C-alpha cells in the first residue's frame, strides 16, 4: 500500500506536463570501479551511459521537479545512484529503475550535497528548519547513514574530500545577514574525517554573496579551488579563487561570468563559463583559452578522461572530451532518445513513460 502511494505521488506531475528548461547536462560522474558508466544530472532528470548507449530517466522517478531543481547526483558501487534533493536523499540500487529512502531521518531534509570518499565512504550535507546543517556519513555505499557533526550557524552548500588525504574534508557556506549582523562566508576544514571543522572566514567584495567550493587538488590536500558567486546580473564576472594553504588565504587568478565548472587534475586546473570560454592553467596563476566560445555547464575528470558539458543550443553538442587541449564533441542530446531499460513494475518503469513526450 505504501509503495503504491509513493508511485502514485511520483506519477502525479505527469498529468499536467509542461515544457521545462532547455535541455542541458549539468554534472557528470562515474564510480571509480566503472568509469565507462556515466551518469549526468540533466534539466529533464538524468542521462545515463551504460554499454555505450546514452539513455534518459525522468526526474519524477526520484521525486524532483526538473523545472526548478538541480539535485546532487553521485554514482555508487555496483550501479547504484545517490541523489540529494529538496525532499531528502534517494538511492537507486539498480541504475535508476527502483528508488528507496536509505535513511528515514534524511527523508524530509534538504540534502544540499552528496560526495564520494574512498572505498564505500559517502558524505551528505543535510539542512532543515529545526536544527543546524549536519554532515552525514555512510560506510557501506549509501545504504546506512550516521550523523558525524553539525555546522553551527553556518549554512553549508558544498562538501569535498581531499583525494590524497581522506581524513581531510572541506565545506563551504555562509552565515546570512540578520538584525545588525552582516553576512559572512566561510571555508570549513576538518582533519578528523568530518567529526569537527575549523572555520576560516573568506573576504568578499561588494555584490558578492557566497563562496562555492569546487575542487581539491588530487595530489596536494592544501590546494583548493572555489568560486565567489555574485549578486549582480548574469554578465557580472565571478571570481575563481585559489588557496594553497587549506583555505586560510586566497588569491583570484581569473574572473568569468557565470562559472559553469571547475576541475583540478594532476598538474592542471580547468574552468569554464556558461556564457562562453574554457580556460586551462598549469601553474594555477596564468590561464590560457582552450576554447574562448565554448559555453560550459560542467567539467569532470573521470577514469583518466576530461569531460566538458556544453550548452547544446550554442555549441551544437551537449558533451565533449578535452584531449590534449582540444575539445572533441562526444554527444549530441538528440542522441538520447530511449529511456533507461527498466522493468515495467519498477518505479521508473511506471512513472517515466508518461513523461516521454515532454522529454522528447
BELCORZI-V121190 format. One record per run of one state. SS is the DSSP state (a for helix, b for strand, c for the rest). FROM is the first residue (numbers start at 1). TO is the last residue. If there is no record, write none. Layout:
# BELCORZI-V121190
SS,FROM,TO / SS,FROM,TO
This chain:
# BELCORZI-V121190
c,1,1 / a,2,16 / c,17,24 / b,25,25 / c,26,28 / b,29,29 / c,30,31 / a,32,34 / c,35,37 / b,38,42 / c,43,44 / b,45,50 / c,51,52 / b,53,58 / a,59,62 / c,63,71 / b,72,75 / c,76,76 / a,77,79 / c,80,80 / b,81,85 / c,86,87 / b,88,92 / c,93,99 / b,100,100 / c,101,103 / a,104,106 / c,107,109 / b,110,116 / c,117,121 / b,122,128 / c,129,130 / b,131,138 / c,139,145 / b,146,150 / c,151,154 / b,155,161 / c,162,168 / b,169,175 / c,176,177 / b,178,178 / c,179,180 / b,181,181 / c,182,183 / b,184,190 / c,191,197 / b,198,201 / c,202,207 / b,208,216 / c,217,223 / b,224,230 / c,231,236 / b,237,243 / c,244,250 / b,251,257 / c,258,258 / b,259,265 / c,266,267 / b,268,273 / c,274,277 / b,278,281 / c,282,287 / b,288,291 / c,292,295 / b,296,302 / c,303,304 / b,305,310 / c,311,311 / a,312,315 / c,316,318 / b,319,323 / c,324,325 / b,326,331 / c,332,332 / a,333,335 / c,336,338 / b,339,339 / c,340,346 / a,347,359 / c,360,360
